[in-house]
Amino acid sequence: MNKTFNVLVLCTGNSARSILGEMLFKHLGRGRINAYSAGSQPGGQVNPVALETLTRHGVPCDGARSKSWSEFNADASPPAPELDFIFTVCGNAAAEVCPVWPGHPATSHWGIPDPAHVEPMAARRAAFEDAYQALKQRIEAFLALPLETMTTEEVTNAARRIHTGA
């Protein structure tokens, strides 16, 4: 039986990039991945252009909601799932002091430019499309790895190479 991995995608507001990442991991992971997203300072609602972008690509976004990373730390109640991998997708979350995560997951930073406040709206939609495509490419490369046989250090190094294109 194959292992199912728990992935958490973090950003500051948990309204755009981390939502795209969560939904892409769920969709592309095809049952191999349980994906979640959260923010250090969640905005409380998902950016509608994020949902629009996912829907346009046929990616289900049921259950998408902006939530705090405190739902996933070691002291969470109810208990959080044991995480295998954590990805930060914005500069702010990567630099913040993170909580203690259950499971001592592999972590990596996959910085994506913030599309949420780009103006005018046509440019914002294009920025969301760029973020979607960048995340999709990285997630597909990550899911192609033999995760079941890799150490935490090997996964972390591979995720960094995926981010840098090396």
MDTraj code that builds the backbone (N, CA, C; nanometers):
import mdtraj as md
import numpy as np

residues = "MET ASN LYS THR PHE ASN VAL LEU VAL LEU CYS THR GLY ASN SER ALA ARG SER ILE LEU GLY GLU MET LEU PHE LYS HIS LEU GLY ARG GLY ARG ILE ASN ALA TYR SER ALA GLY SER GLN PRO GLY GLY GLN VAL ASN PRO VAL ALA LEU GLU THR LEU THR ARG HIS GLY VAL PRO CYS ASP GLY ALA ARG SER LYS SER TRP SER GLU PHE ASN ALA ASP ALA SER PRO PRO ALA PRO GLU LEU ASP PHE ILE PHE THR VAL CYS GLY ASN ALA ALA ALA GLU VAL CYS PRO VAL TRP PRO GLY HIS PRO ALA THR SER HIS TRP GLY ILE PRO ASP PRO ALA HIS VAL GLU PRO MET ALA ALA ARG ARG ALA ALA PHE GLU ASP ALA TYR GLN ALA LEU LYS GLN ARG ILE GLU ALA PHE LEU ALA LEU PRO LEU GLU THR MET THR THR GLU GLU VAL THR ASN ALA ALA ARG ARG ILE HIS THR GLY ALA".split()
xyz = np.array([
    [0.0838, -0.1183, 0.0000],
    [0.0000, 0.0000, 0.0000],
    [0.0883, 0.1246, 0.0000],
    [0.0559, 0.2202, -0.0852],
    [0.1337, 0.3427, -0.0947],
    [0.0999, 0.4379, 0.0182],
    [0.1997, 0.5106, 0.0629],
    [0.1817, 0.6102, 0.1677],
    [0.1111, 0.7327, 0.1099],
    [0.0256, 0.7915, 0.1883],
    [-0.0349, 0.9197, 0.1536],
    [0.0400, 1.0268, 0.2316],
    [0.0838, 1.1305, 0.1618],
    [0.1632, 1.2366, 0.2221],
    [0.0763, 1.3569, 0.2543],
    [0.1089, 1.4232, 0.3662],
    [0.0404, 1.5458, 0.4069],
    [0.1284, 1.6660, 0.3743],
    [0.0740, 1.7571, 0.2937],
    [0.1457, 1.8756, 0.2476],
    [0.0737, 2.0002, 0.2980],
    [0.1501, 2.0950, 0.3504],
    [0.0962, 2.2242, 0.3924],
    [0.1640, 2.3329, 0.3097],
    [0.0828, 2.4184, 0.2471],
    [0.1332, 2.5305, 0.1680],
    [0.1033, 2.6580, 0.2468],
    [0.2086, 2.7338, 0.2765],
    [0.1964, 2.8524, 0.3620],
    [0.2207, 2.9818, 0.2867],
    [0.1474, 3.0826, 0.3264],
    [0.1693, 3.2195, 0.2821],
    [0.1216, 3.3090, 0.3956],
    [0.1380, 3.4367, 0.3816],
    [0.0970, 3.5249, 0.4897],
    [-0.0553, 3.5313, 0.5025],
    [-0.1247, 3.5660, 0.3937],
    [-0.2688, 3.5878, 0.4010],
    [-0.3556, 3.4674, 0.3734],
    [-0.3006, 3.3608, 0.3163],
    [-0.3762, 3.2395, 0.2799],
    [-0.5031, 3.2747, 0.2022],
    [-0.4840, 3.3556, 0.0963],
    [-0.5997, 3.3910, 0.0140],
    [-0.5753, 3.3691, -0.1344],
    [-0.4499, 3.3528, -0.1755],
    [-0.4202, 3.3461, -0.3188],
    [-0.3222, 3.2324, -0.3501],
    [-0.1907, 3.2592, -0.3381],
    [-0.0891, 3.1613, -0.3793],
    [-0.0981, 3.0300, -0.3023],
    [-0.1147, 3.0374, -0.1721],
    [-0.1208, 2.9132, -0.0942],
    [-0.2480, 2.8342, -0.1254],
    [-0.3561, 2.9042, -0.1576],
    [-0.4796, 2.8365, -0.1981],
    [-0.4575, 2.7656, -0.3317],
    [-0.3934, 2.8346, -0.4274],
    [-0.3614, 2.7707, -0.5557],
    [-0.2779, 2.6449, -0.5311],
    [-0.1769, 2.6562, -0.4455],
    [-0.0904, 2.5418, -0.4160],
    [-0.1658, 2.4264, -0.3527],
    [-0.2488, 2.4564, -0.2539],
    [-0.3263, 2.3512, -0.1874],
    [-0.4136, 2.2763, -0.2877],
    [-0.4871, 2.3499, -0.3677],
    [-0.5809, 2.2862, -0.4598],
    [-0.5084, 2.2106, -0.5709],
    [-0.3955, 2.2639, -0.6164],
    [-0.3162, 2.1923, -0.7174],
    [-0.2569, 2.0641, -0.6608],
    [-0.2041, 2.0686, -0.5389],
    [-0.1512, 1.9463, -0.4771],
    [-0.2613, 1.8413, -0.4639],
    [-0.3800, 1.8834, -0.4194],
    [-0.4910, 1.7878, -0.4074],
    [-0.5259, 1.7279, -0.5422],
    [-0.5399, 1.8132, -0.6419],
    [-0.5829, 1.7699, -0.7750],
    [-0.4774, 1.6831, -0.8435],
    [-0.3550, 1.7307, -0.8465],
    [-0.2485, 1.6585, -0.9169],
    [-0.1985, 1.5380, -0.8368],
    [-0.2164, 1.5431, -0.7052],
    [-0.1707, 1.4337, -0.6197],
    [-0.2551, 1.3077, -0.6314],
    [-0.3754, 1.3203, -0.6829],
    [-0.4643, 1.2070, -0.7114],
    [-0.4674, 1.1030, -0.5985],
    [-0.4930, 1.1503, -0.4762],
    [-0.5033, 1.0597, -0.3628],
    [-0.3714, 1.0282, -0.2949],
    [-0.2608, 1.0606, -0.3580],
    [-0.1285, 1.0389, -0.2984],
    [-0.0962, 1.1491, -0.1979],
    [-0.1640, 1.2626, -0.2113],
    [-0.1368, 1.3813, -0.1304],
    [-0.2644, 1.4279, -0.0610],
    [-0.2543, 1.4528, 0.0696],
    [-0.3549, 1.5298, 0.1432],
    [-0.2965, 1.6691, 0.1545],
    [-0.3595, 1.7664, 0.0907],
    [-0.3035, 1.9012, 0.0879],
    [-0.3854, 1.9962, 0.1737],
    [-0.3133, 2.0897, 0.2345],
    [-0.3724, 2.1920, 0.3193],
    [-0.3006, 2.3233, 0.2890],
    [-0.3616, 2.4343, 0.3275],
    [-0.2935, 2.5630, 0.3196],
    [-0.3299, 2.6435, 0.4425],
    [-0.2451, 2.7419, 0.4719],
    [-0.2694, 2.8272, 0.5874],
    [-0.1854, 2.9528, 0.5738],
    [-0.2150, 3.0489, 0.6612],
    [-0.1404, 3.1735, 0.6618],
    [-0.1011, 3.2144, 0.8018],
    [0.0062, 3.2900, 0.8106],
    [0.0495, 3.3417, 0.9404],
    [-0.0440, 3.4531, 0.9872],
    [-0.1014, 3.5270, 0.8919],
    [-0.1971, 3.6331, 0.9214],
    [-0.3101, 3.6237, 0.8186],
    [-0.3931, 3.5196, 0.8288],
    [-0.4936, 3.4955, 0.7252],
    [-0.5905, 3.6122, 0.7099],
    [-0.6256, 3.6377, 0.5835],
    [-0.7143, 3.7487, 0.5525],
    [-0.8608, 3.7182, 0.5777],
    [-0.8946, 3.5910, 0.5950],
    [-1.0318, 3.5548, 0.6257],
    [-1.1168, 3.5163, 0.5070],
    [-1.0711, 3.5478, 0.3859],
    [-1.1463, 3.5032, 0.2693],
    [-1.0509, 3.4743, 0.1544],
    [-1.0930, 3.3833, 0.0682],
    [-1.0129, 3.3440, -0.0475],
    [-1.0349, 3.4466, -0.1580],
    [-0.9270, 3.4845, -0.2235],
    [-0.9359, 3.5785, -0.3340],
    [-1.0204, 3.5170, -0.4455],
    [-1.1240, 3.5850, -0.4916],
    [-1.2107, 3.5272, -0.5947],
    [-1.1383, 3.4979, -0.7257],
    [-1.0311, 3.5721, -0.7563],
    [-0.9574, 3.5447, -0.8798],
    [-0.8789, 3.4141, -0.8673],
    [-0.8391, 3.3773, -0.7473],
    [-0.7755, 3.2466, -0.7269],
    [-0.8738, 3.1352, -0.7609],
    [-0.9967, 3.1477, -0.7105],
    [-1.0995, 3.0466, -0.7379],
    [-1.1351, 3.0444, -0.8864],
    [-1.1432, 3.1616, -0.9461],
    [-1.1724, 3.1727, -1.0895],
    [-1.0644, 3.1026, -1.1721],
    [-0.9380, 3.1236, -1.1343],
    [-0.8263, 3.0630, -1.2067],
    [-0.8307, 2.9113, -1.1950],
    [-0.8511, 2.8617, -1.0749],
    [-0.8596, 2.7162, -1.0547],
    [-0.9748, 2.6570, -1.1344],
    [-1.0899, 2.7202, -1.1298],
    [-1.2082, 2.6709, -1.1996],
    [-1.1843, 2.6681, -1.3508],
    [-1.1205, 2.7714, -1.4032],
    [-1.0914, 2.7776, -1.5474],
    [-1.0056, 2.6581, -1.5927],
    [-0.9216, 2.6094, -1.5025],
    [-0.8340, 2.4957, -1.5355],
    [-0.8933, 2.3612, -1.4940],
    [-1.0172, 2.3618, -1.4473],
    [-1.0815, 2.2366, -1.4090],
    [-1.0309, 2.1784, -1.2783],
    [-0.9705, 2.2620, -1.1947],
    [-0.9198, 2.2168, -1.0649],
    [-1.0290, 2.2419, -0.9606],
    [-1.0785, 2.1372, -0.8958],
    [-1.1812, 2.1569, -0.7932],
    [-1.1283, 2.2444, -0.6794],
    [-1.2140, 2.3309, -0.6285],
    [-1.1719, 2.4160, -0.5169],
    [-1.2717, 2.4089, -0.4018],
    [-1.3386, 2.2951, -0.3897],
    [-1.4307, 2.2729, -0.2786],
    [-1.3548, 2.2836, -0.1466],
    [-1.4125, 2.3498, -0.0520],
    [-1.3532, 2.3588, 0.0811],
    [-1.2440, 2.4625, 0.0950],
    [-1.2164, 2.5393, -0.0110],
    [-1.1122, 2.6422, -0.0012],
    [-1.1554, 2.7476, 0.0991],
    [-1.0669, 2.7729, 0.1971],
    [-1.0952, 2.8773, 0.2952],
    [-0.9636, 2.9314, 0.3500],
    [-0.9653, 3.0570, 0.3869],
    [-0.8490, 3.1218, 0.4454],
    [-0.8439, 3.0857, 0.5935],
    [-0.7288, 3.0309, 0.6377],
    [-0.7185, 2.9845, 0.7760],
    [-0.5787, 3.0090, 0.8320],
    [-0.5687, 3.0061, 0.9623],
    [-0.4426, 3.0304, 1.0318],
    [-0.3575, 2.9046, 1.0386],
    [-0.2267, 2.9277, 1.0363],
    [-0.1357, 2.8138, 1.0500],
    [-0.1435, 2.7513, 1.1888],
    [-0.2077, 2.8197, 1.2841],
    [-0.2217, 2.7623, 1.4183],
    [-0.3073, 2.6350, 1.4160],
    [-0.3877, 2.6168, 1.3108],
    [-0.4666, 2.4938, 1.2972],
    [-0.3787, 2.3719, 1.2712],
    [-0.2520, 2.3955, 1.2356],
    [-0.1642, 2.2856, 1.1965],
    [-0.0423, 2.2689, 1.2857],
    [-0.0264, 2.3539, 1.3870],
    [0.0934, 2.3413, 1.4705],
    [0.0770, 2.2299, 1.5739],
    [0.1832, 2.2031, 1.6460],
    [0.1865, 2.0888, 1.7381],
    [0.0865, 2.1006, 1.8523],
    [0.0419, 2.2215, 1.8825],
    [-0.0523, 2.2420, 1.9930],
    [-0.1968, 2.2547, 1.9460],
    [-0.2223, 2.2299, 1.8186],
    [-0.3563, 2.2502, 1.7626],
    [-0.4588, 2.1578, 1.8287],
    [-0.5789, 2.2113, 1.8405],
    [-0.6902, 2.1326, 1.8928],
    [-0.8097, 2.1584, 1.8024],
    [-0.8618, 2.0559, 1.7341],
    [-0.8206, 1.9156, 1.7400],
    [-0.6789, 1.8976, 1.6840],
    [-0.6166, 1.7841, 1.7153],
    [-0.4789, 1.7608, 1.6702],
    [-0.4656, 1.7711, 1.5183],
    [-0.3583, 1.8353, 1.4760],
    [-0.3299, 1.8525, 1.3335],
    [-0.2753, 1.7231, 1.2755],
    [-0.2918, 1.7051, 1.1442],
    [-0.2298, 1.5882, 1.0817],
    [-0.0778, 1.5998, 1.0897],
    [-0.0102, 1.4877, 1.0956],
    [0.1355, 1.4890, 1.0931],
    [0.1789, 1.5257, 0.9523],
    [0.2534, 1.6341, 0.9403],
    [0.2908, 1.6866, 0.8096],
    [0.4192, 1.6226, 0.7586],
    [0.4210, 1.5972, 0.6279],
    [0.5409, 1.5441, 0.5628],
    [0.6211, 1.6532, 0.4942],
    [0.5509, 1.7490, 0.4318],
    [0.6164, 1.8534, 0.3542],
    [0.5456, 1.9867, 0.3771],
    [0.6260, 2.0936, 0.3907],
    [0.5727, 2.2284, 0.4012],
    [0.6418, 2.3151, 0.2966],
    [0.5612, 2.3901, 0.2228],
    [0.6132, 2.4833, 0.1234],
    [0.5649, 2.6235, 0.1572],
    [0.6581, 2.7197, 0.1642],
    [0.6190, 2.8596, 0.1741],
    [0.6212, 2.9143, 0.0320],
    [0.5201, 2.9933, -0.0027],
    [0.5103, 3.0424, -0.1403],
    [0.5179, 3.1945, -0.1499],
    [0.5426, 3.2616, -0.0372],
    [0.5640, 3.4060, -0.0421],
    [0.6806, 3.4411, 0.0492],
    [0.7427, 3.5532, 0.0200],
    [0.8613, 3.5931, 0.0938],
    [0.8378, 3.6141, 0.2415],
    [0.7228, 3.6703, 0.2779],
    [0.6971, 3.6997, 0.4191],
    [0.6932, 3.5744, 0.5040],
    [0.6198, 3.4726, 0.4601],
    [0.6060, 3.3510, 0.5407],
    [0.7394, 3.2784, 0.5538],
    [0.8238, 3.2852, 0.4511],
    [0.9528, 3.2170, 0.4568],
    [1.0434, 3.2779, 0.5632],
    [1.0285, 3.4070, 0.5878],
    [1.1155, 3.4757, 0.6823],
    [1.0605, 3.4770, 0.8251],
    [0.9369, 3.4365, 0.8432],
    [0.8762, 3.4412, 0.9758],
    [0.9205, 3.3234, 1.0615],
    [0.9140, 3.3434, 1.1925],
    [0.9407, 3.2339, 1.2846],
    [0.8182, 3.1427, 1.2818],
    [0.8399, 3.0184, 1.2422],
    [0.7286, 2.9254, 1.2250],
    [0.7007, 2.8495, 1.3538],
    [0.5779, 2.8036, 1.3688],
    [0.5453, 2.7191, 1.4834],
    [0.6171, 2.5848, 1.4735],
    [0.6061, 2.5066, 1.5790],
    [0.6564, 2.3694, 1.5760],
    [0.5511, 2.2861, 1.5041],
    [0.5943, 2.2127, 1.4022],
    [0.5013, 2.1329, 1.3221],
    [0.5059, 1.9878, 1.3650],
    [0.3922, 1.9219, 1.3726],
    [0.3930, 1.7790, 1.4022],
    [0.4611, 1.7018, 1.2890],
    [0.5437, 1.6059, 1.3225],
    [0.6041, 1.5189, 1.2226],
    [0.7386, 1.5628, 1.1698],
    [0.7904, 1.6793, 1.2096],
    [0.9194, 1.7287, 1.1622],
    [0.9286, 1.7206, 1.0098],
    [0.8418, 1.7924, 0.9391],
    [0.8350, 1.7813, 0.7935],
    [0.9535, 1.8438, 0.7219],
    [0.9728, 1.7995, 0.5972],
    [1.0676, 1.8656, 0.5077],
    [1.0071, 1.9999, 0.4700],
    [1.0893, 2.1039, 0.4665],
    [1.0387, 2.2370, 0.4324],
    [1.1174, 2.2949, 0.3153],
    [1.0482, 2.3754, 0.2361],
    [1.1129, 2.4407, 0.1236],
    [1.0393, 2.5696, 0.0916],
    [1.1122, 2.6658, 0.0366],
    [1.0528, 2.7924, -0.0049],
    [1.0422, 2.7946, -0.1572],
    [0.9204, 2.8121, -0.2051],
    [0.8926, 2.8258, -0.3482],
    [0.8295, 2.9627, -0.3707],
    [0.9084, 3.0675, -0.3686],
    [0.8555, 3.2025, -0.3825],
    [0.7833, 3.2244, -0.5148],
    [0.6660, 3.2833, -0.5051],
    [0.5825, 3.3169, -0.6207],
    [0.5400, 3.4627, -0.6038],
    [0.5563, 3.5472, -0.7068],
    [0.5108, 3.6867, -0.6934],
    [0.3618, 3.6943, -0.6581],
    [0.3273, 3.7906, -0.5726],
    [0.1899, 3.8055, -0.5257],
    [0.1020, 3.8637, -0.6367],
    [0.0006, 3.7872, -0.6813],
    [-0.0878, 3.8385, -0.7862],
    [-0.2074, 3.9165, -0.7327],
    [-0.2286, 3.9162, -0.6024],
    [-0.3555, 3.9612, -0.5451],
    [-0.3866, 4.1091, -0.5642],
    [-0.2859, 4.1931, -0.5726],
    [-0.3120, 4.3368, -0.5773],
    [-0.2679, 4.4016, -0.7077],
    [-0.2425, 4.3193, -0.8093],
    [-0.2024, 4.3722, -0.9398],
    [-0.3223, 4.4431, -1.0022],
    [-0.2976, 4.5575, -1.0610],
    [-0.4026, 4.6351, -1.1295],
    [-0.3573, 4.6629, -1.2718],
    [-0.4477, 4.6772, -1.3661],
    [-0.5924, 4.6604, -1.3578],
    [-0.6312, 4.5125, -1.3504],
    [-0.7594, 4.4848, -1.3467],
    [-0.8091, 4.3486, -1.3278],
    [-0.7559, 4.2528, -1.4338],
    [-0.7438, 4.2944, -1.5571],
    [-0.6909, 4.2057, -1.6623],
    [-0.5480, 4.1632, -1.6285],
    [-0.4702, 4.2564, -1.5773],
    [-0.3326, 4.2239, -1.5371],
    [-0.3322, 4.1324, -1.4149],
    [-0.4283, 4.1509, -1.3244],
    [-0.4382, 4.0640, -1.2073],
    [-0.4684, 3.9208, -1.2509],
    [-0.5623, 3.9064, -1.3442],
    [-0.5942, 3.7717, -1.3937],
    [-0.4711, 3.7074, -1.4578],
    [-0.3947, 3.7855, -1.5329],
    [-0.2722, 3.7344, -1.5945],
    [-0.1702, 3.6956, -1.4874],
    [-0.1605, 3.7744, -1.3804],
    [-0.0671, 3.7436, -1.2716],
    [-0.1082, 3.6156, -1.1996],
    [-0.2387, 3.5958, -1.1808],
    [-0.2865, 3.4707, -1.1203],
    [-0.2557, 3.3525, -1.2120],
    [-0.2702, 3.3716, -1.3406],
    [-0.2380, 3.2642, -1.4357],
    [-0.0896, 3.2301, -1.4280],
    [-0.0041, 3.3306, -1.4201],
    [0.1403, 3.3069, -1.4064],
    [0.1703, 3.2296, -1.2781],
    [0.1066, 3.2694, -1.1676],
    [0.1282, 3.1998, -1.0400],
    [0.0798, 3.0562, -1.0494],
    [-0.0356, 3.0365, -1.1102],
    [-0.0902, 2.9010, -1.1286],
    [0.0076, 2.8140, -1.2083],
    [0.0560, 2.8664, -1.3196],
    [0.1457, 2.7875, -1.4054],
    [0.2778, 2.7559, -1.3357],
    [0.3326, 2.8523, -1.2623],
    [0.4583, 2.8287, -1.1897],
    [0.4392, 2.7208, -1.0834],
    [0.3308, 2.7301, -1.0079],
    [0.3039, 2.6291, -0.9047],
    [0.2760, 2.4925, -0.9675],
    [0.1990, 2.4895, -1.0728],
    [0.1670, 2.3629, -1.1387],
    [0.2951, 2.2931, -1.1855],
    [0.3842, 2.3689, -1.2469],
    [0.5102, 2.3112, -1.2949],
    [0.5920, 2.2545, -1.1784],
    [0.6023, 2.3276, -1.0701],
    [0.6808, 2.2819, -0.9545],
    [0.6149, 2.1615, -0.8870],
    [0.4832, 2.1654, -0.8733],
    [0.4127, 2.0551, -0.8073],
    [0.4218, 1.9280, -0.8911],
    [0.4075, 1.9399, -1.0216],
    [0.4219, 1.8218, -1.1078],
    [0.5620, 1.7619, -1.0954],
    [0.6640, 1.8471, -1.0934],
    [0.8019, 1.7982, -1.0774],
    [0.8197, 1.7318, -0.9410],
    [0.7621, 1.7918, -0.8370],
    [0.7727, 1.7344, -0.7030],
    [0.7038, 1.5983, -0.6953],
    [0.5859, 1.5886, -0.7530],
    [0.5104, 1.4632, -0.7477],
    [0.5744, 1.3526, -0.8316],
    [0.6602, 1.3898, -0.9241],
    [0.7320, 1.2904, -1.0050],
    [0.8478, 1.2271, -0.9277],
    [0.8827, 1.2847, -0.8132],
    [0.9922, 1.2302, -0.7312],
    [0.9483, 1.0990, -0.6646],
    [1.0427, 1.0103, -0.6382],
    [1.0107, 0.8878, -0.5638],
    [1.0042, 0.9163, -0.4139],
    [0.9068, 0.9949, -0.3734],
    [0.8968, 1.0442, -0.2358],
    [0.8991, 0.9320, -0.1327],
    [0.8398, 0.8191, -0.1680],
    [0.8302, 0.7068, -0.0738],
    [0.9666, 0.6531, -0.0321],
    [1.0678, 0.6728, -0.1146],
    [1.2002, 0.6160, -0.0857],
    [1.3048, 0.7213, -0.0511],
    [1.2624, 0.8481, -0.0415],
    [1.3572, 0.9563, -0.0162],
    [1.3601, 0.9946, 0.1316],
    [1.4792, 1.0370, 0.1780],
    [1.4916, 1.0899, 0.3138],
    [1.4397, 1.2339, 0.3154],
    [1.4180, 1.2871, 0.4344],
    [1.3741, 1.4263, 0.4485],
    [1.4748, 1.5201, 0.3833],
    [1.6027, 1.4953, 0.4050],
    [1.7068, 1.5800, 0.3458],
    [1.7045, 1.5720, 0.1934],
    [1.6857, 1.4536, 0.1388],
    [1.6798, 1.4385, -0.0070],
    [1.5590, 1.5117, -0.0659],
    [1.4460, 1.5032, 0.0024],
    [1.3250, 1.5731, -0.0443],
    [1.3467, 1.7239, -0.0391],
    [1.4037, 1.7723, 0.0713],
    [1.4289, 1.9156, 0.0851],
    [1.5212, 1.9650, -0.0250],
    [1.6275, 1.8931, -0.0513],
    [1.7216, 1.9326, -0.1563],
    [1.6565, 1.9280, -0.2940],
    [1.5773, 1.8267, -0.3196],
    [1.5077, 1.8152, -0.4488],
    [1.4082, 1.9297, -0.4663],
    [1.3349, 1.9635, -0.3604],
    [1.2373, 2.0727, -0.3673],
    [1.3088, 2.2062, -0.3948],
    [1.4246, 2.2257, -0.3357],
    [1.5012, 2.3473, -0.3623],
    [1.5472, 2.3522, -0.5078],
    [1.5904, 2.2379, -0.5607],
    [1.6326, 2.2329, -0.7016],
    [1.5141, 2.2614, -0.7940],
    [1.3968, 2.2120, -0.7595],
    [1.2777, 2.2386, -0.8392],
    [1.2500, 2.3882, -0.8409],
    [1.2636, 2.4530, -0.7265],
    [1.2380, 2.5971, -0.7170],
    [1.3367, 2.6776, -0.8024],
    [1.4630, 2.6394, -0.7981],
    [1.5646, 2.7161, -0.8698],
    [1.5791, 2.6736, -1.0146],
    [1.5148, 2.5627, -1.0511],
    [1.5252, 2.5147, -1.1880],
    [1.6567, 2.4438, -1.2169],
    [1.7307, 2.4101, -1.1107],
    [1.8601, 2.3424, -1.1283],
    [1.8439, 2.1950, -1.1598],
])
top = md.Topology()
chain = top.add_chain()
for i, resn in enumerate(residues, 1):
    res = top.add_residue(resn, chain, resSeq=i)
    for name in ("N", "CA", "C"):
        top.add_atom(name, md.element.get_by_symbol(name[0]), res)
traj = md.Trajectory(xyz[None], top)
